[in-house]
Amino acid sequence: MNSKTIVAIALIALGIIALAYQGFSYTTREKAVDLGPLQIVKEERHRLPIPPIIGAVALVAGLGLLIWNPKRG
């Protein structure tokens, strides 16, 4: 397997994952109250969306790399 095939398969996989999940979320924790031995921690969930067009472009680019053969005349 050459490097072009590996990059193409990676782009296809990333495109499918981006289209399936459409983003990811993460949680941050911070102290809301700190009164000596009493501590209250606040958890906040954030979402980072990935536009579907990015997944589609990666998928099409991967398929294009997989199909394209410059040596064919």
N, C-alpha and C positions, 0 to 999 in steps of 0.2 A: 504494500500500500504506500503510495507516495504522499507527499505533504499536501498536495491539492485535494486529494480524496479525504484526508483527515480533517482539513479545514472545512470542506463541504459538509461532511457528516456532523461536525461540531455546530456549524451554522444551522443545519436542519434541526438538530436537537434543541438548540437554544430558541429557535423560532417556534417550535412546537410547545416548549415549556412556557415561553412568553405569552403565546396565545391561550394556553390552558389556564395559567394562574393570573394573568393580567396584573401583576404587581405582587408585592410582599409587604408584610407588616412586621413591626418590631415593638417592643415594650421598653419604656424608660421608667426608672424608679427614682423618686426624689423625696426628701424629707419634707413633709407638710408641717409637722409640729415637732419641736425638739425642746422639751421642758425637763432637763435633767434625765432621770431614768425613764421618763415617758417620751416615746418616739412614735410618731405616726408617719408611715411611709405611703406615698401616693403613687400608684401605678397608672401610667398613661399609655394607651395603645395608639401607635401611629401607623398610617398606611402610605406606602410609596407606590403609586400606580405606574404601570408600564403601558403606554398606549398600544393598542392592537396593531397599529401600522408598523411598529418596530419589529414585532414578531413576524408579521407577514413579509416584510422586507428581508429579514434574516432567512426565512424559509425559502423565499424565491431566489435569493442570492446563493444559498446552499445548493438548491436544485440546479441552478444555472451552472455552478462550478462543477457539479457532478456530471452534467450532460455535455458541457462544452468541451470539445476536443480540437485544439488548434492545429493538430497535425493532419486532420482530414482535409482533403482538398476538393 
